[in-house]
Amino acid sequence: MQGRVVDAGGVIDSAPLSRFQILIFVLCGLVALLDGFDAQAIAFTAAAMADEFKMPVTAFGPIFGAGTAGLALGAIILPPFADRFGRRYQIILATLIFGVFSLATAWVHSFGTLAVLRFLTGIGVGAAVPNLVPLACEYAPQRTRAMLITVVTASWPLGAVIGGAISAKLIPAHGWQSVYYLSGLTPLALAAALMLALPESILFMIKRGDKPQAIAATLGRIAPGKSFSADDRFVLAEESGVHGFAVKKLFSEGRAAVTILLWVPFFMNFLVLFFMFNWLPPLIKQTGLLTERAILGAVIFNLGGIVGGVVLGRMMDKFGDFVVVGTAYAFAALFVGAIGLVTFSPPLLMTMLALAGVCTVGTQVCGNALAADLYPTAMRATGVGWAYGVGRIGSIVGPVMGGVLLTQQWDMRSLFLIAAVPLACAAVALAGLGYVSHGQRNDVSYSPKSGQTLRRGKMT
């Protein structure tokens, strides 16, 4: 007996959010949280490690660069395989990679070995979020998609907040090694949980042609009030069909200008973010504050990012991606430039750090949702991954450039005024991206309730 034609995307959009979907978002959020902790562990431990290795903290520029080089490589190389073989295994693999090599860092005894381990840790860290975002996107209803993705990816700065707070207590009591014991063992435990509980993307399962029984069972967990069977034919009404080499498709079928304009804010914002992530604690310490207060400044910056990601994500669902993110980048340039002007007042400094976090970390969190919505399922991980990879190149340039400028005795005022320039460029690029993509975002999906086509606003 021939079953119905069922559009999985339409079912997800029309059904209330289920416990099954919430579990997926929680698991993805936990991976992002530990990812953020591991990415910034070196910033929290750099001062203590520099003391043990008997070298100035400014010498850690190449170490920061090695970690971010791994991030770039992981984001570019691994996500395209997720578009071919699935998101689930890529997420588990990435978690295992950054867990194993972060744990190994606890036993490092030389500068060269530290650089290698940070590079290898970065590969896992860089591959995680570009796979988390498509998986979360493909289980999220369109009506709350931006907010749900930003909540998941806001766990990344939350990991830095929790990691910073814990590190500030662990390092004086148990040494810098304790930070890497924690940031290594917890991802390994989470990887075991992911193997048991994290499902594959249902939209990817349909694209790949998985067994109808498995698709029906998964869709039944999303919409428990509806019945699906192996006789049904499950389709992706949203897709126009993408075949061939996914990376090449980023520049074909009218996507070239959109892809390039998306890469500009990713590069510029990551440049500033990783300058801030890596150099904020030592720079704040140079103003005369204690190490604990210097780490607190980094924590406040990331806390602002968490608030910004959630609030801006909700605004994106209401007012549109490009207006919200582009405006936030413009304010980011103002707040980052102001940081170097208020170092005379710790309360003002912390306030500017919080506002800068809202508009830099927050916009990056929202940029993930924007990037995911620009590409169809068949190339979503590739699109997000390559945007991340280009951004990670900026994350290499930022810390290294910061180290060079510091060795040339640049003061904080000049450093942060210069850091505002890339954010202004990102705001301009977002305006261009909104203009170019207007009229190209024509994703069409099928509503199983009414049989009508719905235009949802994704470029296909």
N, C-alpha and C positions, 0 to 999 in steps of 0.2 A: 504493500500500500504506500502510495506516494504521500509524504508529509507536506507540511507547510513550508513556505519560504520565510525564514526568520532573519531579520536584520539585527545582529547582535548589538551594534551601536545604538539602534533605536530602543532596544530593550533596556540597555544601561541608562539611556537618557530618560526614559519614562518611569523607571522603577525607583522607589525610595532607596536611600543608601542602606545597604544590608550590613549585617555583622561581618560577613565574609569580606566585603570590600574594606570595612574599617580595619580588619585584621591585616589586610594587604598594606594599607597606608601606614599602619603602626610599624610593621616589619620594615617597610621602606624607610620610614622615619628613623628607626633605630640604626639602620645601616648608615644613613646620612649623618646621624649624630656621632657615631664612632669614627666615621670618615673625617668629620670636622675636627675631632679631637686629635686624631693621628696627624692630620695635615699641619696643625699648629703646635704640636708637641715640641718641635725643635725651637720654636720661638720662646716657649715657656722655660726650656732647659738651657738655652744658649749661654746665659750669663754664668750659671753654675758649671757648665761644661768648660767654658772658657777659663774659668778659675782653675779647674783641675788640669786642663791641658796647658796652662800657663801661657796663654796668648790673649790678645785683645779681642773683645767681642766683635769689633769691626771686621776681623778675619773670617767671620762666619758667612760673609756674603756668598762665597762659592758653595758653601754647604746649603744655604737657602736655595741657591740656583740649581744645585743638583736635585733637590727634592722637587722643585717646580718643573725641572726638565722631565723627571719621571711622570709628573702629573700630565704634562703635555703629551708625552708618548702614550701613556695609558688611555687618555681620552681620544686620541686619534686612531690608534691601532686596534683596540679591542671592540669598541661599539659597533663597527660595521659587521663584525661576526654575529652580533646579537640580532641584526636584521636578517641574517641567514639561518642561524641556529637557535635563536631564542634569547629572551631577556633573563630568565631565571638562572640559568647556569652561569651566565656572565656576572650576575650580581654576587652569586656565591663564590665564584672564582676570585673576583675583585676583593671581597671581604677576607678571604683566606690569604691573599697576597699581602695586603697591608697589615693584617694581623701578625703573620709570621715574621715579616721583616722589621716591624716595629718592635716586636718582642726581642729579636736578635740585637737591636740597638742597645739594649740594656747591658750587653757584655762588650761593647766597643771599647778599644783601647788606643786607637789611632785616628788621626784626622782623615786620612785617606779612606779607611774602612767606614767611617761615619758617612762620608760623601756617597759611597757606593750603596750603603744601606738606606740612606734617605732617598736616593734615586729609585731603588727597588720598591721601597714603601710607596713612593709617589706613583708608580705605575698602577698599583692597586687602588690608591686613593683617586687617581684621575679617571679610572674606568668605572667607578661605582655610580656616581650621580648621573652620567649620561645614559646609564641603563635603568636607574631608578625612575627617572623622569618619564620615559616612554611607558614603562610598566604602570606607573601611577596614572598617567594620562589615559591609558587604554582601559582602565577600570573606573574612571571618574565620569559622572554624568556631565554633559556640556554646561548645565546651568550653574554648576559650582566647580568646574574644572580648574580654573585659574587659582581659586582659593585653596583647593585641596592639594594641588601641586606645590603651591608656595608653602603650605603648612608642612608638607613632607620635606621640602628642601630647606625650609627654615630650621630644620633640625641640625643642619650642617653648622651654622653659627652657634646654635644651642650647644653642640658638642664642644665648640671652642670655649663657650662660657663655662660649662661644667668642668671641662678640662683645665681651664685657667684657675677656677676656684679650688679644684682639688690639688693642682700642681703647687699653688701657693702654700698649701699646708704640707704636702708630701715632701717637697724638696728640702726645706729646712730640717724636717724630722728624719727622713729616710734617704736623702740624696736624690740626684736627678735620675738615677737608674729606676727608681720606683715608678716614675711616670711611664716608662716604657714597658715595665711589667704589666701595668694596668691597661695601657693602650694597645698591648699585644694580645693579652689573654682574653679580654672581653670580645674582640671581633671573632676570635676562634670559637668561643662559646656561641656567639650569635650565628656563625656559619652553620653550626650543627642544627640550630633551630630553623634556619632557612631551608635546609635540606628537607626537613619534615613538614614545614607549614607553608612555604612560599610557592604559589602556583605560577604557571606560565601565563603570559598575557593571552586572554581568550581571543582577542582580535588577531594576534599572531598565530594562534592555533588554527583559526579559520583560514588565514592566508596560507599557512603551511599545508593545510589539508589533513589535519589530525582526524582521528576516529570520531564520528558523530556522537558516539556514546559519551566520550570524554567531554566534548563541547557542550552537549545537552546537560550533563551533570554540573559542569561549572556554571553555565547560565542559570540553572535551577537554583544554585546557591546565591546568585545575584538577585534573582526575582523569585523567591520561594512561593509566591502566590500563583505562579504560572507553571504550566506543564510543558516540558520539552521532551522529545524522544529522538532516538537514533534515525527515525524515518524523516525527520525534518531536514531541510536543506538550509544550512547556516551560511549567511552571506555578509559581506561588508558593503552596504550600499554607499558608504561614505567614500569609497576608493574609486579613483579613475583608472587604476592599474599602473603599477610601476614595475618594470622588468629590466633586467640587466644589472650593470655595475652601479650600486647605489651612490657611490661617491661621485661618479660622473653625472648622475641625475641631479645633483645639487646645482649644476650649472646648465642644465638643459630644460626645455619645456617652460621657458620664461622665469626660471628660478635664479639665474646668475646674479642679477642686480640685488634681489632680495637676500640671497646668501651672503654676498659681499658686505652689504649694509648691515646685516645681522652680526657679522664677524667684527666689525669696527667697534661697537660698544662692548662686546665680549673682551676684545683685546685691551681696550682702554681701561675698562673697569677692573679687569683682573690685574693689570699693571699697578693700579693704585691700591687695590685691595691687598695684594701680597707685599707691596711696600709697607702698608700699614700693619698687616698681620705679623710680619717678621721684625720690623724695626720699632713698632710702637713701644714695647716694654723698655728696650734700652734707651730710646730717645726720651721717654718720660722720666726714666731714672736720671738722665743727665740734667733734668731741671731741679734735681735735689730731693726728689721724692724717694721713699724706700722701695725696695724690690716688690713688696706686697702691693703697694699703691701703684707701681708701674704695671704690674700684671692686672690689677683692678681696672686700669684704664683700657687695656685690651678687652677685658671682659665686658665693660660698659659699651665699648664700640660694637661688640658682637650682640649684646642684648638689644641695642638699638636696631641692629639688623633683623633680629627675630621679630620685633614689633613691626618694623617696616615691611618685612616680607608678608606677614599675615594681613596687615591693614591695606597695603598696596594691592595684594592679591584679590582681596574683596572688592576694592575699587575697580580693578581691571574687569571683573565680572559685570560691574554696573556701568562703567564709563568707557571701557575699551582699552586695549593693551597699549597702544602707541602713545596716547595722550598721557596716561598715568606714568608710564615708565620714562618717557621723554622729559616730562616735567620734573620727575624725581631726580633725574641726572643733572638737570640745571641747578636744582637746589643743592645737590651733592657737591658741585663745584664750589658753591658759596661756602658751605659748611667746612669742607676740607681746607680750603684756603684760609678760613678763619682760625683753624687749630693753632697754627704757628704764631698767631697774633695775641693769644690769650694765655700764654704759658705763665704769665705773672700771677695768675689766679687759679689755683687748683679747682675750685667749684666751676668756674667758667670753662676751664679746660675739659672737665668731665662732661659738661653740658654739650660742648661742641663735638666731643667724641661720640656721644649718644646720637645727636642729630646727624652727624656724618655717617654713623652706622645705619641709621634708618634709610638714608638715601644712597648708600653705596652697596652695603651687604643686602639691604632690602631690594634694591633694583636688580641685583644679580639673581636673587631668589626668584623674582618675578620674570626676569629674562629667560629663565629655564622654562617657565610655562609658555611664554611667548614663542620661544624656539620650537617647543614641542607641537604647538598648534599650527605652525607654518608648514609642517611636512606631513604627508600621509603615513599610515602605519608601516608600509613596506620599506620606508627609508627614514623613519623617525629617529631611531637610535643613531643612525649615521649622521643625520642632520644636527641633532643635539650634540653628539660626540665631537664632530668636527668644529662646531662653534666653540665648544669647550676647549678643544685642542688648540685652536687659534688663540683663545683667551689665555690658555696656559702658557703660551709663548710670552704673552704680556706679563704673566706671573713670574716668568724667569727674568725678564728685563727689569721689572720693578725693584725686586730685592737687590739685584746686582748693581743697578744704577744708584740705588740708595746707599750701598756700601761705598761706591766710588765717590759720590758727592760728600759723604761723611769723612772719608779719608782726606778730602780736599778742604775740610773744615767749613762746610756750608752750615749755616745756622738753621734752627727749626723754622723760623719765619720764612726763609727762602725756600726750604725744602717743601713745605706744605703749599706755598703759593704756586710752585712749579707743579705739584701733584694735582692742583685744581684744573690744569689745562687739559689733560686727557679726558676728564669728566665732562668738560664743556664740549669737546669733540664728540663724545658719546651722545650727548643731547642732540647735537646737530644730525648725527647719523640716524638716530631714532626718528627724527622728523622726516628725513629722507626715506627711511624704511616704510613709514606709514603712508607716504605719498606713493611710492613705487608699488607697494603691495595692494593698494586700493584697487579694487576691480579684478585682482588676480586670485583673491582668496574665495574660492567658489566650491567649497566642499558641499556635496549634496548627500543627504542621508534619507532613509526611508522610515516613515513612522508606521509601525505595525498596527497601531490602533486605528489610524484614519486612512492609511494608504496614500497619504499626501507626501510630497517631497518637501523637505525642510532645508533651508540654506543656513549652514552653521558657521561659516567664516573661517575656513581653513584652505590654504593654497594646496591644490592637488596637481 
